[in-house]
Amino acid sequence: MPIVTIQQGPRTVEQKRELVKKVTDAFVEALEVPAESVMVWVQEYPAENWGVAGTLTADK
């Protein structure tokens, strides 16, 4: 059973719905597994909880 974890900043439910569908479809195609076996976890982090190049994302 493939398990995928996606870590990202907050997105809308519609965006997450589309992302989960496309990630699932990619695993079904690449690994030839049933969609029911693919688990996708979306972990969201507010901008003040992560940074890039030494700067908090909230400060950009």
N, C-alpha and C positions, 0 to 999 in steps of 0.2 A: 504494500500500500504506500504510494508516494505521499509524503507530507511536505508541503511547501510553506515556509514562513516568509512573509513580506513585512519589512519594517519600513515605515514611511511617516511623513507628516499627515495630519488629518485631511481626509478627502470626503466627498459626499457619498451617501449610500449608493447613488446611481453609479458613480465612478468605481466604487468597490465592487458592486455587482458585476459590472463589465469586466473588471480586472480578474475577478475570480473565475468568470466564465472563460475568458481567453487563456488564462493559465491552465485551467483544467483541460481545455481543448488541446493545448500544446502537449500536455503529458499524454493524453489519449492518443494523439497522432504519433508522437515520438517513441513512446514506450509500448504502444498497443495494449493499454490497460483500459478497463471499463471506467467511465467517468465516476461511477459510484465509489471507486476505490481511491480517488484523489481527494486529499484533504488540504485545504488552503487556510492558513491562519494569517490574519492581518493584524499587525501590532502597530498602533499609531502613537506617535509621540508629539506633544506640543512643541512649538518652535523654541521655547525656552529650555527644552530638555536635550537639545543636540546642536552641534556646531560643525562648521566646515572651515578649514584653513585657520584655526585658532579663534574663530568668531562665532558666537551664538547665532543661530539662524534668526532668532527673534530680534537681533540687533541689525539685521540687514534691511 
